[in-house]
Amino acid sequence: MSDTQFSRDDIAAIAASLSLPTDAFINGSFTKSQSGATFETVNPANRASLTAIASCDAGDVDRAVAAARSTFDSGVWSNAHPSERKATLKRLAELIDRDRVELAVLETLESGKPIRDTLEIDVPETARCIEWFAEGIDKILGQSSPSGSEALGLIVREPIPVVACVLPWNFPLMMLSWKIGPALAVGSSIIVKPAEQTSMTALKIAALASEAGVPDGVLNVVTGLGETAGRAIGLHPGIGAVSFTGSTEVGRLFLHYSADSNLKRTVLECGGKNPCVVLSDAGDLEAVAKHAVNAAFWNMGQNCTANSRLIVSRAMKDELLHHVIAESKNWTMGDPFHPDNLLGSLISDEQFDKVNGYISIGASEGAELVYDGALGANDGGYFVTPKIFDGVAPEMTIAREEIFGPVMAVIAVDDDEQAINVANDTDYGLQASVFTRDITRAHTIARRLEAGTVSVNCYSEGDNTTPFGGFKQSGFGGRDKSIYAYDQYVEKKTVWIDLS
């Protein structure tokens, strides 16, 4: 049976048969937390408890760091030839493909994401990302400096011994691969801290990595809460770098942790309030609407690159909005196990209350709710139907703050200059989209938009070959994806040799 042929009952049967991973993974073995504490993980689509996960704290982080450092110092992974690490990581990618259905169901269970997304996007892209970083590692060359005939200056890259990867809950598998792919490839040992809402797929990947031949102690998964396990990671003197994806609020905490400990390298990929700019010569507005709706509502709007602001030429706003509403009706919401649904639930009661709060604020500040999507059959989970607000002014709360839910704010502008000013009038700068058929306008405006990624005539985050990260409060310190991602996990060393 192909992945696209699974029925709702098929997926439910697979979910019921799964043995759910619950323990942390340290030094090659699943282990309880030292304290014995656990926390509950919940299916957000029906608010039912799934299982209890090990709630790790500073003592468990100490254990993981000690194992990671010992393994690094042994050289079994850090000193292995790049081609050996490549072969092991390619095997890991193969195992992810082999177990893709189980991984997809686990991800849907914990996150509320539609099964069609986890089967067709999240799991396959996770495997391809690991594979891409594996293929690249034996093709990154060193350098020599132009030092004349009397000296030789070598610039070499050495892996940071122990690094930590702190993950978000919105794309648990994909963000895991963006970080462990380059870190494993360069030879670092890793402590992974998954979001407490979505721990199980990281634990499953750790087991697959061990099966693939990644040595014990190289990849450790410390499950737990942010205020305990996360804080302990941020403050630990034995960790040389932290790569964090999540909210700007928590990103600030990791900067404080670094300052209060060993000044560990801190790479942040944080929030966004991203614009979709539709200019007067955008062309086929029905096609534009498909991109705009996908950009705003994919993953229930729980996406740091969600184009939650639709900035459109006033003269064509009504026509575009007509097509946007028509396209939005195709985005069915309901049971994430049903393969026909494009939208599932939000992640938690906290997010549910937050998004609904912003919806109320939008109405109270004078925006007009022109579309409220339909909710399919469900069991009372954290569902918020897609919302489109028209008549939004740039200073309104729903135009300025990251909602992280399926809420689109439509802002009309008079010309290109106003569109650029409105698009850039934000504390964030992660992604932007612009639609125009004029190649000169496309290049000019793409350069002026203050965002780490600008897509033209589409909504996109690029692919594995392109760097991903933000401007302003969307983050700094490095980039995920592409060859630049390796730099998060290495130190550059100069070796100076006197030849005279």
FENKAPE-V52206 format. One record per residue. N is the residue number from 1. RES is the residue in one small letter. OMEGA is omega in radians with two decimals (999 if undefined). NEAR is the number of other ideal C-beta (glycine too) atoms within 10 Angstrom. D_LAST is the distance of its C-alpha to the last C-alpha in whole Angstrom. Layout:
# FENKAPE-V52206
<<N:RES:OMEGA:NEAR:D_LAST> <N:RES:OMEGA:NEAR:D_LAST>>
This chain:
# FENKAPE-V52206
<<1:m:3.11:8:69> <2:s:-3.10:6:67> <3:d:-3.07:16:65> <4:t:-3.10:9:67> <5:q:3.12:8:71> <6:f:3.04:21:71> <7:s:3.08:12:74> <8:r:-3.13:16:74> <9:d:3.08:10:76> <10:d:-3.11:16:73> <11:i:3.12:23:70> <12:a:3.12:16:73> <13:a:3.09:13:73> <14:i:3.14:18:70> <15:a:-3.12:18:69> <16:a:-3.09:8:72> <17:s:-3.04:9:70> <18:l:2.94:14:67> <19:s:-2.98:6:66> <20:l:3.09:17:64> <21:p:-3.04:23:61> <22:t:-3.04:18:61> <23:d:3.02:17:59> <24:a:-3.13:29:55> <25:f:-3.07:26:52> <26:i:3.10:26:50> <27:n:3.03:17:48> <28:g:-3.10:19:49> <29:s:2.98:11:53> <30:f:-3.02:15:56> <31:t:3.02:17:57> <32:k:2.99:15:59> <33:s:-3.12:23:58> <34:q:-3.11:15:58> <35:s:-3.04:13:61> <36:g:-3.10:8:63> <37:a:3.08:17:63> <38:t:2.98:17:64> <39:f:-3.08:17:64> <40:e:2.96:11:66> <41:t:-2.91:21:65> <42:v:2.96:20:68> <43:n:-3.04:20:69> <44:p:3.14:27:69> <45:a:3.09:25:71> <46:n:3.08:15:74> <47:r:-3.14:15:73> <48:a:3.08:12:73> <49:s:3.11:9:71> <50:l:-3.12:17:69> <51:t:3.09:15:67> <52:a:-3.08:13:66> <53:i:3.10:26:62> <54:a:-3.14:28:60> <55:s:-3.04:21:59> <56:c:3.11:31:56> <57:d:-3.04:19:55> <58:a:3.13:16:52> <59:g:3.10:12:53> <60:d:3.07:27:52> <61:v:3.07:29:49> <62:d:3.13:14:48> <63:r:-3.10:19:48> <64:a:3.14:33:47> <65:v:3.12:24:44> <66:a:3.12:15:43> <67:a:-3.12:21:44> <68:a:-3.11:26:41> <69:r:3.13:17:39> <70:s:3.14:13:40> <71:t:3.10:24:39> <72:f:-3.09:22:36> <73:d:3.13:12:35> <74:s:3.13:13:36> <75:g:-3.07:10:34> <76:v:3.07:14:37> <77:w:-3.05:23:37> <78:s:-3.12:19:33> <79:n:3.09:12:31> <80:a:3.11:15:34> <81:h:3.13:9:32> <82:p:3.14:16:33> <83:s:3.08:11:35> <84:e:3.09:13:37> <85:r:3.12:23:38> <86:k:-3.11:20:39> <87:a:3.14:16:42> <88:t:-3.13:20:43> <89:l:3.06:25:43> <90:k:3.05:15:45> <91:r:3.07:18:47> <92:l:3.11:27:48> <93:a:3.10:23:49> <94:e:3.13:15:51> <95:l:3.06:18:53> <96:i:3.07:25:53> <97:d:-3.13:15:55> <98:r:-3.05:13:57> <99:d:-3.02:18:58> <100:r:-3.09:19:59> <101:v:3.11:18:62> <102:e:3.13:17:62> <103:l:-3.13:26:59> <104:a:-3.13:27:61> <105:v:3.08:27:64> <106:l:-3.13:28:62> <107:e:3.12:27:61> <108:t:3.13:24:64> <109:l:-3.03:29:66> <110:e:-3.00:26:64> <111:s:-3.05:32:63> <112:g:3.12:29:66> <113:k:3.10:29:64> <114:p:-3.12:28:66> <115:i:3.13:29:66> <116:r:3.09:20:65> <117:d:-3.09:22:62> <118:t:3.12:29:60> <119:l:-2.98:23:61> <120:e:-3.07:16:60> <121:i:-2.93:18:57> <122:d:-3.08:24:56> <123:v:3.11:27:56> <124:p:-3.13:17:55> <125:e:3.04:17:52> <126:t:3.13:29:51> <127:a:-3.10:22:50> <128:r:3.12:16:48> <129:c:3.07:27:46> <130:i:-3.14:31:45> <131:e:-3.10:21:45> <132:w:-3.14:21:43> <133:f:3.06:28:40> <134:a:-3.10:24:40> <135:e:-3.05:15:39> <136:g:-2.90:20:36> <137:i:3.11:20:34> <138:d:3.10:15:33> <139:k:3.08:9:32> <140:i:-3.02:14:30> <141:l:3.03:6:26> <142:g:-3.11:10:23> <143:q:2.95:10:21> <144:s:-3.09:12:17> <145:s:3.09:13:16> <146:p:-2.92:5:15> <147:s:3.13:13:12> <148:g:-3.02:10:11> <149:s:-3.06:7:8> <150:e:3.14:8:5> <151:a:3.07:12:7> <152:l:3.10:14:10> <153:g:3.11:14:13> <154:l:3.05:14:16> <155:i:-3.07:12:20> <156:v:3.10:13:22> <157:r:3.11:17:26> <158:e:-3.11:13:27> <159:p:2.96:22:31> <160:i:-2.99:20:33> <161:p:-3.10:20:34> <162:v:3.12:25:38> <163:v:3.11:29:39> <164:a:3.10:30:43> <165:c:-3.10:28:45> <166:v:-2.88:26:48> <167:l:3.03:27:50> <168:p:-3.14:23:53> <169:w:-3.02:21:57> <170:n:3.06:24:57> <171:f:-2.99:25:55> <172:p:-3.10:27:54> <173:l:-3.08:30:53> <174:m:3.12:20:51> <175:m:3.05:28:49> <176:l:-3.10:25:48> <177:s:3.11:28:47> <178:w:-3.05:27:45> <179:k:-3.10:28:43> <180:i:3.12:32:43> <181:g:3.14:27:42> <182:p:-3.11:31:38> <183:a:3.08:28:38> <184:l:-3.08:27:39> <185:a:-3.11:26:37> <186:v:3.09:23:34> <187:g:3.09:23:35> <188:s:2.89:27:36> <189:s:-2.90:29:39> <190:i:2.90:26:42> <191:i:3.09:27:45> <192:v:3.02:27:47> <193:k:3.08:28:50> <194:p:3.01:29:53> <195:a:-3.08:23:55> <196:e:3.12:20:58> <197:q:-3.01:21:61> <198:t:-3.07:27:59> <199:s:-2.85:30:57> <200:m:-3.12:24:59> <201:t:3.07:27:56> <202:a:3.09:26:53> <203:l:3.10:23:55> <204:k:3.12:22:56> <205:i:3.11:29:52> <206:a:3.11:26:51> <207:a:3.11:17:53> <208:l:3.11:21:52> <209:a:3.09:26:48> <210:s:3.10:17:49> <211:e:-3.13:13:51> <212:a:3.13:20:48> <213:g:3.03:14:46> <214:v:-3.03:24:44> <215:p:3.08:18:43> <216:d:3.10:17:46> <217:g:-3.12:23:44> <218:v:3.14:27:42> <219:l:-3.12:31:45> <220:n:3.12:28:47> <221:v:-3.13:30:50> <222:v:-3.14:28:52> <223:t:3.14:28:55> <224:g:-3.09:28:57> <225:l:-3.13:16:57> <226:g:-3.07:16:55> <227:e:3.10:10:56> <228:t:-3.11:21:55> <229:a:-3.12:27:53> <230:g:3.13:26:51> <231:r:3.14:19:51> <232:a:3.08:25:50> <233:i:-3.12:28:47> <234:g:-3.08:26:46> <235:l:-2.99:18:46> <236:h:-3.13:22:44> <237:p:-3.13:10:41> <238:g:3.11:17:40> <239:i:-3.03:29:40> <240:g:-3.14:20:37> <241:a:3.02:23:38> <242:v:3.01:26:42> <243:s:-2.99:28:43> <244:f:2.93:27:46> <245:t:-3.12:27:49> <246:g:-3.07:24:52> <247:s:3.09:15:54> <248:t:3.13:19:52> <249:e:-3.14:9:54> <250:v:3.06:18:53> <251:g:3.09:23:49> <252:r:3.13:13:50> <253:l:-3.11:17:50> <254:f:3.01:24:47> <255:l:3.08:16:45> <256:h:3.13:13:47> <257:y:3.13:21:46> <258:s:-3.13:19:43> <259:a:-3.09:11:43> <260:d:-3.13:10:45> <261:s:-2.98:14:43> <262:n:-3.09:14:39> <263:l:3.12:10:38> <264:k:3.06:23:38> <265:r:-3.10:18:37> <266:t:3.12:22:40> <267:v:-3.05:26:41> <268:l:2.91:24:45> <269:e:-2.94:27:47> <270:c:-2.96:25:50> <271:g:3.12:22:53> <272:g:2.99:31:54> <273:k:-2.79:25:57> <274:n:-3.12:29:57> <275:p:2.90:31:58> <276:c:-3.03:27:60> <277:v:-3.11:27:60> <278:v:-3.08:27:63> <279:l:-2.99:22:63> <280:s:-3.14:17:66> <281:d:-3.06:12:65> <282:a:3.09:20:64> <283:g:-3.04:14:66> <284:d:-3.05:12:68> <285:l:3.06:19:69> <286:e:3.09:14:70> <287:a:3.10:15:67> <288:v:-3.12:24:65> <289:a:3.12:22:67> <290:k:3.10:18:66> <291:h:-3.08:20:62> <292:a:3.14:27:64> <293:v:3.08:28:66> <294:n:-3.11:16:63> <295:a:-3.08:25:61> <296:a:-2.93:27:63> <297:f:3.13:27:65> <298:w:-3.10:20:62> <299:n:3.12:23:62> <300:m:-3.11:31:65> <301:g:3.12:25:63> <302:q:-2.98:24:61> <303:n:-3.10:21:57> <304:c:3.09:28:55> <305:t:-3.14:24:55> <306:a:3.09:30:58> <307:n:-3.06:28:59> <308:s:3.08:26:62> <309:r:3.06:26:63> <310:l:-3.08:29:64> <311:i:-2.93:28:64> <312:v:3.06:28:66> <313:s:-3.06:20:67> <314:r:-3.07:13:71> <315:a:-3.07:10:73> <316:m:-3.05:17:72> <317:k:-3.07:20:72> <318:d:3.14:11:75> <319:e:3.13:13:75> <320:l:-3.12:21:71> <321:l:3.06:22:73> <322:h:-3.14:13:75> <323:h:3.13:18:73> <324:v:3.12:27:71> <325:i:3.12:16:74> <326:a:3.14:14:75> <327:e:-3.13:19:72> <328:s:-3.14:22:72> <329:k:3.09:12:75> <330:n:-3.07:9:73> <331:w:-3.09:20:71> <332:t:-3.11:15:73> <333:m:3.09:23:73> <334:g:-3.08:23:74> <335:d:-3.13:23:73> <336:p:3.10:32:70> <337:f:-3.11:23:71> <338:h:-3.02:20:73> <339:p:3.14:19:70> <340:d:-3.06:12:72> <341:n:3.09:21:71> <342:l:-3.09:19:68> <343:l:3.08:27:68> <344:g:-3.09:30:68> <345:s:2.91:29:69> <346:l:-2.94:27:67> <347:i:-2.95:26:65> <348:s:3.06:17:67> <349:d:3.11:12:69> <350:e:3.14:11:67> <351:q:3.11:23:66> <352:f:-3.14:19:69> <353:d:-3.13:11:71> <354:k:-3.10:16:68> <355:v:3.11:22:68> <356:n:3.07:16:72> <357:g:3.11:13:71> <358:y:3.11:20:69> <359:i:3.10:22:72> <360:s:3.12:10:75> <361:i:3.12:15:73> <362:g:3.13:22:72> <363:a:-3.09:13:76> <364:s:3.14:10:77> <365:e:3.00:15:74> <366:g:3.06:11:76> <367:a:-3.08:25:74> <368:e:3.09:12:77> <369:l:-3.07:14:76> <370:v:3.07:15:77> <371:y:3.05:18:76> <372:d:-3.00:13:76> <373:g:3.14:20:76> <374:a:3.11:11:78> <375:l:3.09:14:77> <376:g:-3.13:15:78> <377:a:3.12:8:79> <378:n:-3.08:18:77> <379:d:3.05:13:78> <380:g:3.13:10:77> <381:g:-3.08:20:74> <382:y:-3.08:25:71> <383:f:2.99:24:72> <384:v:-3.08:25:72> <385:t:3.13:17:73> <386:p:-3.12:24:71> <387:k:3.04:28:72> <388:i:3.08:25:72> <389:f:3.02:25:72> <390:d:3.11:20:73> <391:g:-3.12:15:73> <392:v:3.04:24:70> <393:a:-3.07:14:69> <394:p:-3.11:17:65> <395:e:3.14:9:66> <396:m:-3.10:19:68> <397:t:-3.09:16:67> <398:i:3.05:23:66> <399:a:-3.02:24:64> <400:r:-3.05:15:62> <401:e:3.14:16:61> <402:e:-3.09:23:60> <403:i:-3.12:25:63> <404:f:3.09:24:62> <405:g:-3.02:24:65> <406:p:-3.10:29:67> <407:v:3.12:24:67> <408:m:3.09:29:67> <409:a:-3.10:28:67> <410:v:-3.09:24:68> <411:i:3.13:25:67> <412:a:3.11:21:69> <413:v:-3.04:22:67> <414:d:-3.08:11:68> <415:d:-3.10:12:65> <416:d:-3.08:18:61> <417:e:3.11:11:60> <418:q:3.12:16:62> <419:a:3.14:24:61> <420:i:-3.12:21:57> <421:n:3.13:14:58> <422:v:-3.13:19:60> <423:a:-3.09:28:58> <424:n:-3.09:16:55> <425:d:-3.10:15:57> <426:t:3.07:24:56> <427:d:-3.03:14:54> <428:y:3.10:24:53> <429:g:-3.07:23:50> <430:l:-3.07:29:50> <431:q:3.04:28:52> <432:a:3.05:30:54> <433:s:3.08:29:56> <434:v:-3.12:27:57> <435:f:3.10:25:60> <436:t:3.09:22:60> <437:r:3.14:12:61> <438:d:-3.03:14:59> <439:i:3.12:9:55> <440:t:3.09:8:54> <441:r:-3.12:16:56> <442:a:-3.13:17:54> <443:h:-3.07:12:51> <444:t:-3.08:14:52> <445:i:3.10:22:53> <446:a:3.13:17:51> <447:r:-3.08:8:48> <448:r:3.11:16:50> <449:l:-3.04:21:51> <450:e:-3.10:19:50> <451:a:-3.14:24:49> <452:g:3.07:24:46> <453:t:3.04:23:48> <454:v:3.09:21:50> <455:s:-3.09:21:52> <456:v:3.13:16:54> <457:n:3.06:17:58> <458:c:2.93:14:57> <459:y:-3.08:22:57> <460:s:2.97:16:53> <461:e:-3.05:16:51> <462:g:3.11:15:48> <463:d:-3.07:13:47> <464:n:-3.12:22:45> <465:t:-3.04:10:42> <466:t:-3.13:14:43> <467:p:-3.12:16:41> <468:f:3.09:24:44> <469:g:-2.96:24:45> <470:g:2.97:26:46> <471:f:3.01:17:46> <472:k:-3.06:18:48> <473:q:3.01:20:50> <474:s:3.03:28:49> <475:g:-3.13:29:46> <476:f:3.04:18:42> <477:g:-3.13:18:39> <478:g:-3.10:21:38> <479:r:2.93:21:40> <480:d:3.14:25:42> <481:k:3.08:23:42> <482:s:3.13:20:39> <483:i:-3.14:16:36> <484:y:-3.13:15:35> <485:a:3.11:28:37> <486:y:-3.05:20:35> <487:d:3.10:18:33> <488:q:-2.90:23:36> <489:y:3.13:27:35> <490:v:2.93:20:31> <491:e:3.06:14:28> <492:k:-3.11:11:25> <493:k:3.01:10:22> <494:t:3.02:9:18> <495:v:-3.05:12:16> <496:w:-3.06:10:12> <497:i:3.12:10:9> <498:d:-3.12:7:6> <499:l:-3.07:9:4> <500:s:999:6:0>>
